[in-house]
Amino acid sequence: MTTKSIRREKLSFDNPEALQALCGSNNARLKLIERTAGAQVHLRGNEVTIEGEDAAALTAKQAVEQLYDLALAGKALSSDDVVRAVKLLQGDGNGAPGATIQGVFGETILTPRAGRPIAPKGAAQKHYVDLVRGNDIVFAVGPAGTGKTYLAMAFAVRSLLDKQVRRIILTRPAVEAGERLGFLPGTLEEKVDPYLRPLYDALHDMIDADKLERFMADGTVEVAPLAFMRGRTLNDSFIVLDEAQNTTPEQMKMFLTRMGFGSKAVVTGDITQTDLPRGQKSGLRDALELVEGIRGIATVQFTDQDVVRHPLVAALIRAYDRRDRARFEAREGVSPNGPNGPNGPNGPNDNNGGAGGAGGEHVTAGEPGRAGGPPGDQDKE
């Protein structure tokens, strides 16, 4: 019988304010570190004592030290971020080897006048931001709640404020999800407004109301249905296509060929949530097959592990995924992981489609494949 080694560490901290930010109210964040790492963590005065099995105690020690350093820099993390930070250090298959909390959580993309700074809050989101910075076109694919659209929009606003681009173009296809556009009252603009409302909401989070109104009035920021993109050439622009799973291959080709010089484009979507008619191939799925290996185009795939909304959202995504796999296997008599299964390369694309795309992050443009990282902090798709 193997006896497990027990490690005991004692850490002292000089800055009481940073220590308080680390510990949280009633030491709630220390308790989160304790519970997530699996080691006992106690505070007495300005000293933190850690005791547990070697691996657990080492993880807790690294978490306490690195979170304290972040607090010293004025970047104390929220309670849910603390859990993600500890999981990052545990190396649970989602983070890059040797990843640090500062390296992943320390970069701020945008600081709105009101509200929390917008920053990547996990290895997958950090890698996503790095890909956007280093490539002209990035496809971000995965379930809702993983930060795909919100981070892209924050990066777009940052690029505009830094004068790296002259315009922001935000677009999404106006595809009905159970309700016909023709049944909605009003003009064409009023009919499509509900489909664009999530993009407006995110903009209001990031830009002061007066400044946003000026930007919208002079065309610096444009929010429009995808159909309005036809025939245009978009130079010096940051373009975000949201809900791209609802494009047809023809629409996706039209969108991608709108790019002009000095522009970046981010395409986001979830290929398991298409609202296209049954049998109609998604333009997102089609594009992912076509662009692989093209230099300057990168693809990042998020998984349910990266969902940053209520924990039940991730559980629900997994439950739907299991149900859809079982239904597909029963209906088609094939394995869900086979060539024609929902997870296979030729998987279906219908309203009950399987979990095609589940799995780790896939990167083209010379980037190595890597499993998706811990959850990020924001997504308001």
C-alpha positions in Angstrom: 0.0 0.0 0.0 1.5 3.3 -1.1 1.6 6.1 1.5 0.7 9.5 0.0 3.2 12.3 0.8 1.7 15.3 2.7 3.1 18.8 2.1 2.8 21.7 4.5 3.5 25.3 3.3 3.3 28.6 5.2 3.2 31.9 3.2 3.5 35.4 4.6 2.2 38.5 2.9 3.1 42.2 3.6 0.2 44.0 1.9 -3.0 43.8 3.9 -5.2 45.2 1.1 -4.0 42.8 -1.5 -4.3 40.0 1.0 -7.9 41.0 1.7 -8.6 41.1 -2.1 -7.1 37.6 -2.4 -9.1 36.1 0.5 -12.5 37.8 -0.2 -15.3 38.4 2.3 -15.2 35.9 5.1 -12.3 34.2 3.3 -14.7 33.0 0.7 -12.1 33.0 -2.1 -9.6 31.0 0.1 -12.3 28.5 0.6 -12.8 28.2 -3.2 -9.1 27.6 -3.6 -9.2 25.0 -0.9 -12.2 23.2 -2.4 -11.0 23.3 -6.0 -7.4 22.4 -5.3 -8.2 19.7 -2.7 -5.9 21.0 0.0 -6.5 22.7 3.3 -6.0 26.5 3.3 -6.1 28.5 6.5 -5.5 32.2 7.2 -4.1 33.6 10.5 -3.1 37.2 10.6 -1.0 37.8 7.5 0.0 34.1 7.1 -1.7 31.5 4.9 -1.0 27.8 5.8 -1.5 25.1 3.2 -1.6 21.4 3.9 -2.5 18.5 1.7 -1.1 15.9 -0.7 1.9 17.0 -2.7 0.1 17.9 -6.0 -2.9 19.5 -4.3 -0.8 21.6 -1.9 1.5 22.7 -4.6 -1.5 23.8 -6.8 -3.0 25.7 -3.8 0.4 27.4 -3.0 0.8 28.5 -6.6 -2.8 29.8 -6.8 -2.4 31.8 -3.5 0.9 33.3 -4.6 -0.1 34.2 -8.1 -3.5 35.5 -7.1 -1.9 37.7 -4.5 0.5 39.1 -7.2 -2.6 39.9 -9.3 -4.2 41.6 -6.4 -1.1 43.7 -5.8 -1.3 44.8 -9.4 -4.9 45.9 -8.8 -6.4 43.0 -10.8 -8.1 40.9 -8.2 -10.2 38.2 -9.7 -13.9 37.5 -9.0 -14.9 34.3 -7.2 -15.8 32.4 -10.3 -12.5 33.5 -11.9 -10.6 32.1 -8.9 -12.0 28.6 -9.6 -11.0 28.9 -13.2 -7.5 30.0 -12.2 -7.0 27.1 -9.9 -8.2 24.7 -12.6 -5.7 26.3 -15.0 -2.9 25.5 -12.6 -4.1 22.0 -12.2 -3.3 21.3 -15.8 -6.6 19.5 -16.4 -5.9 19.2 -20.1 -7.4 22.6 -21.0 -4.4 24.8 -20.4 -1.0 25.1 -22.0 1.8 23.5 -20.1 3.4 26.0 -17.7 0.5 28.5 -18.0 0.4 31.1 -15.3 -2.6 33.0 -13.9 -0.9 36.3 -14.8 -0.2 35.2 -18.3 -3.8 34.1 -19.0 -5.9 36.5 -16.8 -3.6 39.5 -16.7 -4.4 41.0 -20.1 -7.2 43.6 -20.3 -8.7 44.2 -23.7 -11.0 47.0 -22.8 -12.0 48.9 -19.7 -15.4 50.4 -20.0 -16.1 53.6 -17.9 -18.6 51.6 -15.9 -18.3 47.9 -15.2 -15.6 45.3 -14.9 -12.6 45.3 -17.3 -13.1 42.9 -20.2 -10.3 40.4 -20.4 -9.7 36.7 -21.3 -10.5 34.6 -18.3 -9.1 31.2 -19.4 -6.5 29.6 -21.6 -9.0 29.1 -24.5 -10.1 32.8 -24.5 -6.5 34.0 -24.2 -5.5 31.9 -27.2 -8.5 33.2 -29.1 -7.4 36.8 -28.4 -3.9 36.0 -29.5 -5.3 34.5 -32.8 -7.4 37.6 -33.5 -4.3 39.7 -32.9 -2.2 37.7 -35.2 -4.5 36.8 -38.1 -6.8 38.7 -40.5 -9.7 36.2 -40.3 -10.6 34.1 -37.3 -13.4 31.6 -37.0 -14.6 31.0 -33.4 -16.8 28.0 -33.1 -18.5 26.6 -30.0 -21.6 26.7 -27.7 -23.3 29.9 -26.6 -21.8 31.4 -23.4 -18.1 30.9 -24.3 -17.2 34.6 -25.0 -16.9 34.3 -28.7 -18.9 37.3 -29.8 -18.4 39.5 -26.7 -14.6 39.3 -26.8 -14.5 39.9 -30.5 -16.6 43.0 -30.1 -14.4 44.2 -27.2 -11.3 43.7 -29.5 -13.1 45.6 -32.2 -13.8 48.6 -29.9 -10.2 48.5 -28.6 -8.9 48.6 -32.2 -11.2 51.5 -33.1 -10.2 53.5 -30.0 -6.5 52.8 -30.8 -7.1 54.0 -34.4 -6.0 50.7 -35.8 -9.2 50.6 -37.8 -11.6 53.4 -38.9 -14.9 51.4 -38.7 -16.6 48.6 -36.9 -19.1 46.5 -38.8 -21.2 44.1 -36.8 -23.6 41.8 -38.7 -25.6 38.6 -38.3 -28.1 36.8 -40.6 -31.7 37.6 -39.9 -32.9 34.0 -39.8 -36.1 33.1 -37.9 -36.0 30.7 -35.0 -39.7 29.7 -34.9 -41.2 33.1 -35.8 -41.6 34.6 -39.3 -40.1 38.1 -40.0 -43.2 38.9 -42.0 -45.4 38.5 -39.0 -43.5 41.2 -37.0 -44.8 44.7 -37.3 -43.0 47.7 -38.7 -40.6 48.6 -41.4 -37.7 46.3 -42.6 -35.4 48.0 -40.1 -37.9 47.4 -37.3 -38.4 43.8 -38.3 -34.6 43.0 -38.2 -33.9 45.0 -35.1 -34.7 42.1 -32.7 -32.1 40.0 -34.4 -29.4 42.7 -34.0 -30.4 43.7 -30.4 -27.7 41.5 -28.7 -25.0 43.3 -30.6 -26.5 46.7 -29.6 -26.6 45.6 -26.0 -23.0 44.6 -26.1 -22.0 47.9 -27.6 -23.8 49.8 -24.9 -21.7 47.8 -22.4 -18.5 48.9 -24.0 -18.9 52.5 -25.3 -20.4 55.5 -23.5 -23.9 56.3 -24.8 -23.1 59.7 -26.2 -20.0 58.5 -28.0 -21.8 55.4 -29.4 -24.6 57.6 -30.7 -22.1 59.8 -32.6 -20.3 56.7 -33.9 -23.6 55.2 -35.1 -24.7 58.5 -36.7 -21.5 59.0 -38.7 -21.1 55.3 -39.7 -18.0 54.7 -37.6 -20.0 51.8 -36.0 -22.5 50.0 -38.1 -24.8 47.2 -37.0 -26.7 45.6 -40.0 -28.2 42.4 -41.3 -25.9 40.3 -43.4 -27.9 40.9 -46.5 -26.9 44.6 -46.3 -23.2 43.6 -46.9 -23.6 42.6 -50.5 -21.7 44.7 -53.1 -19.5 46.4 -50.5 -15.7 46.5 -50.0 -14.8 47.1 -46.3 -11.4 48.7 -45.9 -9.8 49.5 -42.6 -12.6 47.9 -40.7 -13.1 45.4 -37.9 -15.9 43.1 -39.0 -17.7 40.7 -36.8 -20.2 38.1 -38.2 -22.3 36.6 -35.4 -24.5 33.5 -35.6 -22.7 32.4 -38.7 -24.1 28.9 -38.5 -27.3 30.5 -40.0 -25.6 31.6 -43.2 -25.8 29.6 -46.4 -22.5 28.8 -48.2 -23.4 31.6 -50.7 -23.9 34.1 -48.0 -20.6 33.1 -46.3 -18.7 33.5 -49.6 -20.3 36.9 -50.0 -19.3 38.0 -46.5 -15.7 36.8 -46.6 -15.1 38.5 -50.0 -16.2 41.9 -48.6 -12.8 42.3 -46.8 -10.6 45.1 -48.0 -7.1 46.2 -47.0 -6.4 46.9 -43.4 -9.4 44.9 -42.2 -9.9 42.1 -39.7 -12.9 39.7 -39.6 -14.1 37.4 -36.8 -16.7 34.9 -37.6 -18.6 33.3 -34.6 -21.2 30.6 -34.4 -22.3 27.2 -33.1 -22.7 24.6 -35.8 -25.0 22.5 -33.6 -27.6 25.3 -33.3 -28.5 26.1 -36.9 -32.0 27.5 -37.7 -31.6 26.9 -41.4 -34.2 24.6 -43.1 -33.5 20.9 -42.8 -31.1 19.7 -45.4 -29.6 23.2 -46.0 -25.8 23.1 -45.4 -24.5 25.8 -43.0 -22.1 28.3 -44.6 -20.1 28.1 -41.4 -19.5 24.4 -41.7 -18.8 24.8 -45.4 -16.2 27.6 -44.7 -14.4 25.6 -42.0 -13.8 22.9 -44.5 -12.5 25.3 -47.2 -10.2 27.6 -45.2 -8.2 25.0 -43.4 -4.5 25.5 -44.1 -4.9 29.1 -45.5 -2.2 31.3 -44.1 -3.7 34.2 -42.2 -6.9 32.4 -41.3 -7.2 30.7 -37.9 -9.9 28.6 -36.3 -10.6 28.2 -32.5 -13.1 25.7 -31.2 -14.6 26.2 -27.7 -16.3 23.3 -25.8 -18.9 23.1 -23.1 -15.9 23.3 -20.6 -15.5 26.9 -21.7 -19.0 28.1 -21.0 -19.0 31.1 -18.7 -22.6 31.5 -17.9 -24.4 29.8 -15.0 -22.9 26.3 -14.4 -26.2 24.8 -15.3 -25.8 26.1 -18.9 -22.7 23.8 -19.4 -24.6 20.9 -17.8 -27.6 21.5 -20.2 -25.3 21.7 -23.2 -23.8 18.3 -22.3 -27.3 16.9 -21.7 -28.6 18.0 -25.1 -25.4 16.8 -26.7 -25.8 13.3 -25.2 -29.5 13.2 -26.2 -28.8 14.3 -29.8 -26.0 11.8 -30.2 -28.2 9.0 -29.0 -31.1 10.1 -31.3 -28.8 10.3 -34.3 -27.3 6.8 -33.6 -30.7 5.3 -33.2 -32.1 6.9 -36.3 -29.1 6.3 -38.6 -27.7 3.1 -37.1 -24.2 4.6 -37.1 -21.7 5.5 -34.4 -21.8 9.2 -33.5 -18.0 9.3 -33.8 -18.0 7.5 -37.2 -17.4 9.3 -40.5 -21.1 10.1 -40.9 -21.9 10.5 -37.2 -22.6 13.9 -35.6 -19.0 14.1 -34.4 -17.6 12.8 -37.7 -16.2 14.9 -40.6 -19.4 14.3 -42.6 -21.8 14.8 -39.7 -25.3 16.1 -40.4 -26.4 19.7 -40.3 -30.1 19.8 -39.5 -32.2 21.2 -36.7 -31.6 18.1 -34.6 -27.9 17.9 -35.7 -25.5 16.1 -33.5 -22.6 17.5 -31.6 -20.3 18.1 -34.6 -17.3 20.0 -33.5 -17.2 18.7 -30.0 -13.7 18.2 -28.7 -10.6 20.3 -28.5 -9.6 23.5 -30.1 -8.5 23.2 -33.7 -6.2 25.9 -35.2 -5.1 26.4 -38.7 -2.6 28.9 -40.1 0.3 26.9 -38.6 -1.1 26.9 -35.0 -0.8 23.6 -33.2 -4.1 21.9 -32.2 -4.9 22.3 -28.5 -7.7 21.4 -26.2 -10.0 24.2 -25.2 -9.1 26.1 -22.1 -10.9 26.8 -18.9 -14.0 29.0 -19.0 -13.7 32.7 -19.8 -15.7 35.5 -18.2 -18.0 37.0 -20.7 -20.3 36.2 -23.5 -23.6 38.0 -24.2 -24.6 36.3 -27.5 
